[in-house]
C-alpha cells in the first residue's frame, strides 16, 4: 500500500529540509544522540545471500577434493561425479533453507544452527543414497567417496558456521546488525508502539527517540522510557546527521491529514518509512500488511536502492569507472598538459557539492576557470561568454571533459556513474537557493549523485537560468530514482556520449 502525497504549492525559503548555511538546531539530547559514533549497517539480506553462495561453493569443492584424492588417481575424471557434486550442493542449500538456518539469529547460535545443519546435511545424503538405490546406481559411485565427502563436507560446513557465528556476533556488538528506528507520534499510540517493539524477544530494532509536532499533554517528553527528541522538522535534520534505518509513524489512520503532512516532510529522506497499524480498529486483509516482528505496518516509502541492488550498483560503478579510466587515460593526460600550458594554477580543483542524504562532498574537476577566479562553492554560476573561463576551459566544458576526474570520486565511493547530478551548495537561481525554487528538491538526494544521469541525456544540462529548467531536472531525477535498474544505468551510459554532442546548453 502506498500513500498518494499531494504536491505542495507554497515552497518557502528555510522550509524544513531545505539546505541553508546554518543547519537546523537540534535539542541537546537529540544532538548528543546524533553525535554518537555509529557503525555502518550490514544488510541481513546480503549476508544470507553471500552465505548461501559460499556454502554452495564449499560443498562442491569438498566433493571435488575427495574425488581428486580417492577417484581421480584410479579412474581419472568422471563427469558423473561432477554432476552429482553440483546436484548435492543445490539440494543442501534448499534443505538448509527449509530447516530455517539462513537468518541472522541462526548464524549467532551455535547449538541451533549446527544441530539443524547436521541433520539437514545427513538427510540430503540419505535421500541421495535412497534415490541411487531405487534407480539401481548404488554400485556406480564409490562408497569411499560418498562417506569421505559426507564427513569432510560436514566438518567444513561446521567450521564455516562457527567462524560465521563469531563474525556475526562481532558485528552485533558493533551495532551493525541493529536497525536504528525513530518513531513519529507520541502519546498513547507512540507508547503502545514502543512497548510492542520492546516485547519482541529477539528484535533487531533499537528505538533512538520519538518525534512529535505536538507540545501539549498528548505528547510527553518521555514515551515509555524513550525521550522525545523534537518535531518532525527536527527529524529531517536528525536523519541527515546520523544513521536512521527505519521511521515508524504511530499516528492512527483516522488522522489522515496529519499522516499526509508527515509524509510530505519525510519523503525526501533515504529511509524506509512505515505506518504502524498495531492500534487501528480498521483492519485490512493480512496480506495488505508487511510485518516488523509481530507489528503490522503499511508501507509508505521505501529506501530507493537497498540490499543487493545497492551491492550490484556499487560493484558496477567501481569496475566500470576503473575500466573507463584506463581507456581514457590518454585524454586525461592531454587535458592536464593543455590546462597547465594555458594558464597558471592547479590542473584539478575541488568543488563542494551536496551528495547522498545532503552530505557535503568534494567533487574533482579539471580546472576550467582562471585560478584567481576559483569558486569552490559555485556561488556564481558560469554563463555564456563568462570571462572567468580559460580558452582550454571553454572546450573542456563544452565537451564535459572537465567532469572526467569525477571517475576518481566514483572509485572513492562519493559518486555513482549514473544518478542525479550533484549541485553546488550555494548555487542560486533568481537570488534563491535551488531547494527554495522547486518543492521536494532534496528527494533527489535519496541516492548517490552521478557523473551522468537521466536528466542530462534528455537535454537538461548546463546553465540553469529559469525555474522551469530546474523543475525539469528534478522531475527527470525523481523518475530515475523510482525506476532504477542496472539496465537503466547501462542505457544512460550508452546514450551519454551522444547527448554530449549537443553543446548548446554547456558553457
SEDODO-37015 format. One line per 5 residues: number of its first residue (from 1); their letters; for each residue x, y, z negated of C-alpha. Coordinates in nm, 3 decimals. Layout:
NUM	A	X Y Z; ...
//
This chain:
1	XXXXX	0.000 0.000 0.000; 0.135 0.343 0.088; 0.007 0.681 -0.014; -0.055 0.945 0.251; 0.118 1.265 0.143
6	XXXXX	-0.045 1.577 0.285; 0.205 1.834 0.414; 0.286 2.136 0.205; 0.234 2.459 0.392; 0.376 2.703 0.142
11	XXXXX	0.754 2.646 0.121; 0.905 2.891 -0.123; 1.267 2.979 -0.198; 1.400 2.795 -0.501; 1.124 2.534 -0.500
16	XXXXX	1.201 2.205 -0.679; 1.454 2.001 -0.488; 1.599 2.289 -0.287; 1.970 2.339 -0.288; 2.095 2.657 -0.443
21	XXXXX	2.438 2.775 -0.561; 2.329 2.711 -0.921; 2.168 2.367 -0.973; 1.859 2.341 -1.188; 1.942 2.345 -1.557
26	XXXXX	1.857 2.024 -1.744; 1.777 1.983 -2.111; 2.073 1.893 -2.334; 1.961 1.530 -2.375; 1.891 1.489 -2.001
31	XXXXX	2.230 1.642 -1.920; 2.403 1.411 -2.168; 2.240 1.100 -2.015; 2.320 1.219 -1.662; 2.685 1.270 -1.755
36	XXXXX	2.728 0.918 -1.896; 2.962 0.708 -1.679; 2.753 0.466 -1.473; 2.895 0.179 -1.269; 2.785 0.130 -0.910
41	XXXXX	2.493 -0.111 -0.881; 2.526 -0.458 -0.730; 2.228 -0.584 -0.531; 2.091 -0.918 -0.661; 1.960 -0.987 -0.309
46	XXXXX	2.310 -0.953 -0.166; 2.466 -1.159 -0.447; 2.229 -1.453 -0.396; 2.275 -1.436 -0.019; 2.654 -1.446 -0.049
51	XXXXX	2.635 -1.736 -0.298; 2.426 -1.938 -0.051; 2.678 -1.881 0.227; 2.979 -1.961 0.004; 2.823 -2.282 -0.126
56	XXXXX	2.728 -2.395 0.224; 3.089 -2.344 0.334; 3.227 -2.518 0.023; 3.008 -2.824 0.080; 3.113 -2.852 0.444
61	XXXXX	3.482 -2.802 0.356; 3.480 -3.063 0.078; 3.319 -3.314 0.314; 3.580 -3.231 0.577; 3.862 -3.259 0.322
66	XXXXX	3.756 -3.606 0.210; 3.710 -3.702 0.577; 4.064 -3.584 0.654; 4.207 -3.791 0.367; 4.004 -4.114 0.398
71	XXXXX	3.872 -4.139 0.755; 4.094 -3.945 0.994; 4.419 -4.140 0.933; 4.239 -4.466 1.021; 3.957 -4.383 1.262
76	XXXXX	4.050 -4.037 1.387; 3.794 -3.759 1.421; 3.439 -3.893 1.413; 3.185 -3.639 1.540; 2.900 -3.806 1.347
81	XXXXX	3.073 -3.724 1.018; 3.084 -3.355 1.112; 2.711 -3.357 1.191; 2.634 -3.521 0.856; 2.852 -3.271 0.669
86	XXXXX	2.652 -2.979 0.807; 2.320 -3.159 0.751; 2.401 -3.240 0.387; 2.516 -2.881 0.328; 2.190 -2.742 0.467
91	XXXXX	1.983 -2.989 0.262; 2.177 -2.899 -0.053; 2.114 -2.527 -0.011; 1.740 -2.597 0.030; 1.746 -2.820 -0.278
96	XXXXX	1.924 -2.556 -0.486; 1.658 -2.307 -0.381; 1.379 -2.546 -0.481; 1.549 -2.601 -0.818; 1.549 -2.222 -0.872
101	XXXXX	1.921 -2.165 -0.922; 1.957 -1.884 -0.669; 1.886 -1.592 -0.900; 2.097 -1.375 -1.126; 1.962 -1.512 -1.461
106	XXXXX	2.052 -1.865 -1.346; 2.402 -1.754 -1.250; 2.457 -1.625 -1.603; 2.354 -1.950 -1.778; 2.600 -2.240 -1.752
111	XXXXX	2.371 -2.502 -1.903; 2.069 -2.407 -1.693; 2.240 -2.377 -1.357; 2.492 -2.663 -1.389; 2.232 -2.913 -1.502
116	XXXXX	1.996 -2.826 -1.220; 2.276 -2.808 -0.966; 2.400 -3.156 -1.061; 2.050 -3.300 -1.038; 1.981 -3.137 -0.702
121	XXXXX	2.318 -3.249 -0.559; 2.254 -3.606 -0.675; 1.905 -3.614 -0.527; 2.034 -3.490 -0.191; 2.285 -3.776 -0.176
126	XXXXX	2.030 -4.033 -0.290; 1.788 -3.913 -0.022; 2.064 -3.927 0.241; 2.154 -4.283 0.137; 1.788 -4.387 0.149
131	XXXXX	1.745 -4.241 0.498; 2.061 -4.413 0.623; 1.939 -4.744 0.479; 1.595 -4.729 0.640; 1.748 -4.612 0.969
136	XXXXX	1.995 -4.904 0.947; 2.300 -4.677 0.942; 2.422 -4.789 0.599; 2.730 -4.954 0.748; 2.813 -4.667 0.981
141	XXXXX	2.965 -4.436 0.720; 3.249 -4.510 0.484; 3.141 -4.572 0.124; 3.471 -4.423 0.003; 3.399 -4.104 0.198
146	XXXXX	3.045 -4.086 0.060; 3.148 -4.138 -0.302; 3.454 -3.916 -0.268; 3.252 -3.632 -0.114; 2.987 -3.661 -0.387
151	XXXXX	3.246 -3.631 -0.666; 3.472 -3.370 -0.504; 3.171 -3.165 -0.394; 3.016 -3.173 -0.741; 3.342 -3.068 -0.909
156	XXXXX	3.392 -2.788 -0.655; 3.037 -2.657 -0.695; 3.063 -2.672 -1.075; 3.394 -2.481 -1.066; 3.250 -2.217 -0.835
161	XXXXX	2.941 -2.172 -1.051; 3.148 -2.138 -1.369; 3.361 -1.867 -1.205; 3.047 -1.702 -1.067; 2.889 -1.701 -1.412
166	XXXXX	3.192 -1.523 -1.557; 3.182 -1.263 -1.280; 2.808 -1.202 -1.316; 2.836 -1.164 -1.694; 3.120 -0.916 -1.639
171	XXXXX	2.901 -0.716 -1.401; 2.615 -0.731 -1.651; 2.843 -0.593 -1.925; 2.935 -0.307 -1.690; 2.567 -0.234 -1.624
176	XXXXX	2.595 -0.311 -1.253; 2.305 -0.559 -1.262; 2.073 -0.332 -1.457; 1.810 -0.128 -1.275; 1.801 0.220 -1.423
181	XXXXX	1.439 0.330 -1.449; 1.271 0.660 -1.522; 0.902 0.691 -1.596; 0.685 0.975 -1.472; 0.397 1.046 -1.706
186	XXXXX	0.397 1.024 -2.083; 0.100 0.989 -2.313; -0.097 0.668 -2.352; -0.017 0.531 -2.006; 0.355 0.601 -2.035
191	XXXXX	0.373 0.445 -2.381; 0.196 0.130 -2.259; 0.436 0.104 -1.965; 0.747 0.142 -2.185; 0.617 -0.129 -2.418
196	XXXXX	0.532 -0.358 -2.126; 0.889 -0.329 -1.995; 1.035 -0.387 -2.343; 0.823 -0.702 -2.387; 0.987 -0.873 -2.086
201	XXXXX	1.223 -1.138 -2.226; 1.496 -1.117 -1.962; 1.418 -0.786 -1.797; 1.690 -0.617 -1.592; 1.523 -0.278 -1.639
206	XXXXX	1.671 -0.004 -1.854; 1.444 0.293 -1.916; 1.657 0.609 -1.915; 1.380 0.853 -2.002; 1.034 0.994 -1.939
211	XXXXX	0.947 1.297 -1.727; 0.614 1.474 -1.752; 0.488 1.816 -1.645; 0.258 1.837 -1.947; 0.391 2.005 -2.258
216	XXXXX	0.095 1.958 -2.493; -0.003 1.676 -2.731; -0.078 1.446 -2.437; 0.295 1.425 -2.365; 0.503 1.394 -2.685
221	XXXXX	0.880 1.443 -2.691; 0.936 1.072 -2.762; 0.733 0.797 -2.592; 0.760 0.454 -2.758; 1.117 0.534 -2.860
226	XXXXX	1.216 0.676 -2.520; 1.293 1.050 -2.504; 1.113 1.290 -2.275; 1.383 1.449 -2.057; 1.188 1.717 -1.876
231	XXXXX	0.942 1.784 -1.598; 0.914 1.616 -1.259; 1.113 1.906 -1.112; 1.390 1.819 -1.359; 1.368 1.457 -1.245
236	XXXXX	1.472 1.553 -0.891; 1.788 1.719 -1.026; 1.848 1.435 -1.275; 1.835 1.175 -0.996; 2.096 1.369 -0.799
241	XXXXX	2.335 1.372 -1.095; 2.320 1.008 -1.198; 2.219 0.667 -1.067; 1.845 0.602 -1.074; 1.725 0.280 -0.913
246	XXXXX	1.352 0.295 -0.974; 1.089 0.556 -1.055; 0.770 0.425 -1.215; 0.471 0.658 -1.211; 0.242 0.575 -1.502
251	XXXXX	-0.043 0.805 -1.403; -0.384 0.639 -1.354; -0.522 0.601 -1.002; -0.809 0.828 -1.102; -0.562 1.118 -1.131
256	XXXXX	-0.531 1.130 -0.753; -0.432 1.495 -0.727; -0.156 1.460 -0.987; -0.022 1.145 -0.821; -0.005 1.327 -0.486
261	XXXXX	0.172 1.623 -0.647; 0.431 1.385 -0.794; 0.474 1.209 -0.459; 0.532 1.537 -0.276; 0.826 1.609 -0.503
266	XXXXX	0.973 1.259 -0.521; 0.967 1.153 -0.156; 1.292 1.338 -0.082; 1.486 1.104 -0.315; 1.661 0.782 -0.202
271	XXXXX	1.491 0.580 -0.473; 1.215 0.318 -0.491; 0.900 0.484 -0.627; 0.619 0.267 -0.764; 0.279 0.343 -0.915
276	XXXXX	0.227 0.125 -1.222; -0.118 -0.037 -1.225; -0.095 -0.204 -1.566; -0.377 0.002 -1.721; -0.606 0.055 -1.425
281	XXXXX	-0.957 -0.079 -1.460; -0.992 -0.076 -1.082; -0.830 -0.397 -0.960; -0.736 -0.485 -0.605; -0.663 -0.830 -0.470
286	XXXXX	-0.345 -0.978 -0.628; -0.156 -0.966 -0.300; -0.214 -0.590 -0.282; 0.036 -0.552 -0.567; 0.404 -0.615 -0.594
291	XXXXX	0.539 -0.703 -0.937; 0.821 -0.581 -1.153; 0.840 -0.862 -1.404; 0.478 -0.905 -1.503; 0.386 -0.543 -1.434
296	XXXXX	0.164 -0.492 -1.126; 0.269 -0.193 -0.918; 0.165 -0.025 -0.595; 0.445 0.073 -0.359; 0.465 0.447 -0.288
301	XXXXX	0.812 0.488 -0.135; 1.099 0.250 -0.067; 1.467 0.330 -0.055; 1.518 0.356 0.324; 1.825 0.134 0.369
306	XXXXX	1.898 -0.116 0.092; 2.035 -0.462 0.014; 2.154 -0.650 0.325; 2.062 -0.364 0.557; 2.299 -0.141 0.363
311	XXXXX	2.577 -0.401 0.380; 2.526 -0.454 0.754; 2.527 -0.082 0.829; 2.837 -0.020 0.614; 3.035 -0.303 0.775
316	XXXXX	2.927 -0.199 1.124; 3.023 0.164 1.056; 3.374 0.083 0.940; 3.454 -0.178 1.203; 3.318 0.035 1.487
321	XXXXX	3.488 0.352 1.356; 3.824 0.174 1.338; 3.791 0.041 1.694; 3.681 0.381 1.827; 3.977 0.550 1.656
326	XXXXX	4.215 0.307 1.826; 4.050 0.362 2.165; 4.054 0.743 2.150; 4.392 0.789 1.978; 4.544 0.949 2.294
331	XXXXX	4.262 1.207 2.298; 4.317 1.282 1.929; 4.691 1.327 1.981; 4.645 1.553 2.284; 4.389 1.765 2.097
336	XXXXX	4.619 1.802 1.797; 4.904 1.922 2.020; 4.678 2.169 2.206; 4.546 2.320 1.882; 4.896 2.361 1.743
341	XXXXX	5.021 2.531 2.062; 4.716 2.757 2.097; 4.711 2.930 1.757; 4.876 2.921 1.420; 4.726 2.724 1.133
346	XXXXX	4.648 2.363 1.044; 4.521 2.112 1.300; 4.239 1.988 1.077; 4.020 2.167 0.831; 3.763 2.060 0.574
351	XXXXX	3.410 2.195 0.565; 3.186 2.143 0.265; 2.855 1.986 0.363; 2.564 1.811 0.199; 2.572 1.433 0.217
356	XXXXX	2.375 1.143 0.077; 2.137 1.250 -0.203; 2.266 1.609 -0.178; 2.621 1.518 -0.279; 2.879 1.767 -0.154
361	XXXXX	3.131 1.606 0.083; 3.436 1.742 0.265; 3.389 1.679 0.638; 3.700 1.671 0.856; 3.703 1.859 1.187
366	XXXXX	3.961 1.978 1.437; 4.018 2.348 1.374; 3.831 2.549 1.637; 3.841 2.895 1.472; 4.136 3.124 1.422
371	XXXXX	4.293 3.041 1.087; 4.221 3.386 0.940; 3.850 3.333 1.011; 3.832 3.000 0.831; 3.483 2.942 0.694
376	XXXXX	3.476 2.619 0.486; 3.121 2.685 0.363; 2.988 2.784 0.709; 2.825 3.095 0.568; 2.830 3.243 0.918
381	XXXXX	2.702 3.015 1.196; 2.907 3.003 1.516; 2.712 3.165 1.800; 2.754 3.205 2.175; 3.057 3.422 2.258
386	XXXXX	3.177 3.420 1.896; 3.519 3.590 1.890; 3.634 3.377 1.596; 3.662 3.071 1.824; 4.001 2.996 1.984
391	XXXXX	4.048 2.909 2.352; 4.101 2.540 2.271; 3.823 2.567 2.016; 3.567 2.661 2.281; 3.647 2.348 2.480
396	XXXXX	3.652 2.104 2.191; 3.329 2.249 2.050; 3.155 2.222 2.389; 3.262 1.859 2.423; 3.221 1.778 2.050
401	XXXXX	3.584 1.664 2.037; 3.615 1.876 1.723; 3.388 1.623 1.544; 3.607 1.316 1.615; 3.816 1.337 1.294
406	XXXXX	3.492 1.257 1.110; 3.561 0.895 1.201; 3.803 0.912 0.906; 3.508 1.018 0.688; 3.326 0.707 0.810
411	XXXXX	3.618 0.483 0.710; 3.624 0.659 0.372; 3.251 0.598 0.323; 3.132 0.960 0.320; 2.956 0.937 0.659
416	XXXXX	2.793 0.682 0.886; 2.844 0.667 1.260; 2.473 0.734 1.308; 2.248 0.937 1.082; 2.121 1.290 1.021
421	XXXXX	2.397 1.542 1.086; 2.538 1.686 0.761; 2.452 2.054 0.746; 2.673 2.309 0.577; 2.586 2.407 0.222
426	XXXXX	2.517 2.777 0.272; 2.423 2.784 0.638; 2.147 3.046 0.674; 1.856 3.084 0.914; 1.685 3.424 0.918
431	XXXXX	1.852 3.502 0.582; 1.705 3.187 0.424; 1.867 2.855 0.343; 1.750 2.575 0.570; 1.560 2.395 0.296
436	XXXXX	1.357 2.713 0.245; 1.255 2.715 0.611; 1.140 2.353 0.656; 0.947 2.178 0.384; 1.075 1.833 0.300
441	XXXXX	1.415 1.919 0.445; 1.604 1.718 0.181; 1.420 1.398 0.272; 1.682 1.366 0.548; 1.942 1.313 0.274
446	XXXXX	1.792 0.979 0.168; 2.056 0.810 0.387; 2.420 0.887 0.460; 2.466 1.158 0.723; 2.618 1.059 1.055
451	XXXXX	2.852 1.183 1.326; 2.572 1.149 1.581; 2.201 1.097 1.545; 1.857 1.071 1.698; 1.815 1.449 1.698
456	XXXXX	2.147 1.506 1.877; 2.085 1.265 2.166; 1.743 1.425 2.216; 1.897 1.767 2.273; 1.871 1.915 1.923
461	XXXXX	2.237 2.000 1.868; 2.435 2.321 1.848; 2.318 2.657 1.715; 2.001 2.671 1.507; 1.857 3.016 1.569
466	XXXXX	1.487 2.950 1.507; 1.268 2.764 1.256; 1.128 2.556 1.543; 1.471 2.414 1.629; 1.536 2.321 1.267
471	XXXXX	1.189 2.167 1.242; 1.261 1.950 1.546; 1.591 1.834 1.398; 1.431 1.740 1.069; 1.143 1.557 1.237
476	XXXXX	1.384 1.354 1.450; 1.600 1.277 1.145; 1.299 1.155 0.947; 1.187 0.941 1.241; 1.532 0.779 1.246
481	XXXXX	1.524 0.711 0.871; 1.180 0.549 0.882; 1.263 0.335 1.188; 1.626 0.242 1.124; 1.770 -0.079 1.261
486	XXXXX	2.112 -0.187 1.379; 1.983 -0.198 1.738; 1.858 0.160 1.696; 2.210 0.263 1.585; 2.364 0.089 1.887
491	XXXXX	2.117 0.259 2.120; 2.202 0.603 1.979; 2.576 0.536 2.004; 2.547 0.426 2.367; 2.344 0.736 2.457
496	XXXXX	2.569 0.980 2.272; 2.835 1.023 2.548; 2.560 1.109 2.800; 2.397 1.353 2.556; 2.731 1.532 2.516
501	XXXXX	2.726 1.620 2.887; 2.450 1.870 2.807; 2.653 2.154 2.653; 2.414 2.448 2.682; 2.343 2.450 2.306
506	XX	2.703 2.389 2.191; 2.924 2.696 2.132
//
